[in-house]
Amino acid sequence: MVAVLTWASHRPESPGSILGPPAIAGDSTGGLIAVMATNQVMSTGARLRPILLVCPNTDLTLSQPSVALKESGWARPWPVS
């Protein structure tokens, strides 16, 4: 994903093109991957359009208070230890 975003963000635009910098989107773990890829690509100075994240899984440590509050459910059927 990083290679494709890097390539797309550095390609020359043709005159009259409606294409601009690439955009990226992700849902759940795909949201986390989108954030990580975008961060890596933008650190090279590349331009990207805003990213769309739907319920991104961005707390891999499970240390946020909501983890303890929600305990378990359809999205996380295991208890927090």
C-alpha positions as CSV (number, residue, x, y, z in Angstrom):
1,M,0.0,0.0,0.0
2,V,2.8,2.4,0.9
3,A,4.5,1.8,-2.5
4,V,1.3,2.5,-4.4
5,L,0.5,5.6,-2.5
6,T,4.1,6.9,-2.9
7,W,3.9,6.2,-6.7
8,A,0.5,7.8,-7.0
9,S,1.4,10.9,-5.0
10,H,4.6,11.5,-7.1
11,R,3.2,10.9,-10.6
12,P,3.2,14.0,-12.8
13,E,-0.3,15.3,-13.6
14,S,-1.2,15.7,-17.2
15,P,-2.6,19.0,-18.4
16,G,-6.4,19.1,-18.0
17,S,-6.3,16.1,-15.7
18,I,-9.1,15.9,-13.0
19,L,-6.9,13.7,-10.9
20,G,-5.1,15.2,-7.9
21,P,-3.3,13.7,-5.0
22,P,-4.6,10.2,-4.1
23,A,-7.1,9.5,-1.3
24,I,-7.3,6.5,1.0
25,A,-10.0,4.9,3.1
26,G,-10.2,2.0,5.5
27,D,-12.6,0.3,7.8
28,S,-11.7,-1.3,11.1
29,T,-8.2,-2.8,10.8
30,G,-8.1,-1.4,7.2
31,G,-8.5,2.0,8.9
32,L,-5.4,1.4,11.0
33,I,-3.5,0.3,7.9
34,A,-4.7,3.4,6.1
35,V,-3.4,5.6,9.0
36,M,0.0,3.9,9.1
37,A,0.5,4.0,5.3
38,T,-0.6,7.6,5.1
39,N,1.8,8.6,8.0
40,Q,4.7,6.8,6.3
41,V,4.0,8.3,2.8
42,M,3.4,11.9,4.1
43,S,6.7,11.7,6.1
44,T,8.4,11.7,2.7
45,G,6.7,15.0,1.7
46,A,4.1,13.5,-0.5
47,R,0.7,15.1,-0.9
48,L,-2.4,13.0,-0.1
49,R,-6.1,14.0,0.1
50,P,-7.9,13.5,3.4
51,I,-8.3,9.9,4.5
52,L,-11.7,8.3,5.3
53,L,-11.7,6.1,8.4
54,V,-14.7,4.0,9.5
55,C,-14.3,2.6,13.0
56,P,-10.5,2.5,12.8
57,N,-8.8,0.1,15.2
58,T,-6.1,2.5,16.5
59,D,-5.7,1.3,20.1
60,L,-3.7,-1.9,19.8
61,T,-2.8,-1.7,23.5
62,L,-6.4,-1.9,24.5
63,S,-5.6,0.6,27.2
64,Q,-8.4,3.2,26.6
65,P,-11.1,3.5,29.2
66,S,-13.8,2.4,26.7
67,V,-12.2,-1.0,26.6
68,A,-13.0,-1.6,30.3
69,L,-16.4,0.1,30.0
70,K,-17.5,-2.0,27.1
71,E,-15.9,-5.2,28.5
72,S,-17.3,-7.4,25.7
73,G,-19.8,-7.4,23.0
74,W,-20.4,-8.4,19.3
75,A,-17.2,-6.6,18.2
76,R,-15.1,-8.0,21.1
77,P,-16.5,-11.2,22.5
78,W,-13.5,-11.8,24.9
79,P,-13.3,-10.3,28.4
80,V,-10.6,-7.8,29.4
81,S,-8.1,-9.3,31.9
